[in-house]
Amino acid sequence: MSQDKNFVSTSGLLSQNGRRVLVTGAASGIGKAMALRFADAGADCLLLDIDAPGLQSMASELQSKGSRVSIAKVDLRSKSQIDAFWAE
């Protein structure tokens, strides 16, 4: 299969190198999928979820791929936890 000389790789278009993203619900489902995609694109990830073991597992998975990851257990239904997260 020949490569069109005007072909642009999506990896270049979707690069997140040097960016930091915050992903909520990152321990499972859509949040996990988003965290994986952002990490694959080169972003540093700050992962939030109420599932602490799931967050730790996700962080380990991304770190094993070379991503810089921070995690925080936050229940987004709780204003006091959200306020405490931002204050930190």
Buried (B, 14 or more C-beta within 10 A) or exposed (E): EEEEEEEEEEEEEEEBEEEEBBBBBBBBEEBBEBBBBBBBBBBBBBBBBBBEEBBBBBBEBBEEEEBEBEBBBBEEEEEEBBEEBEEE
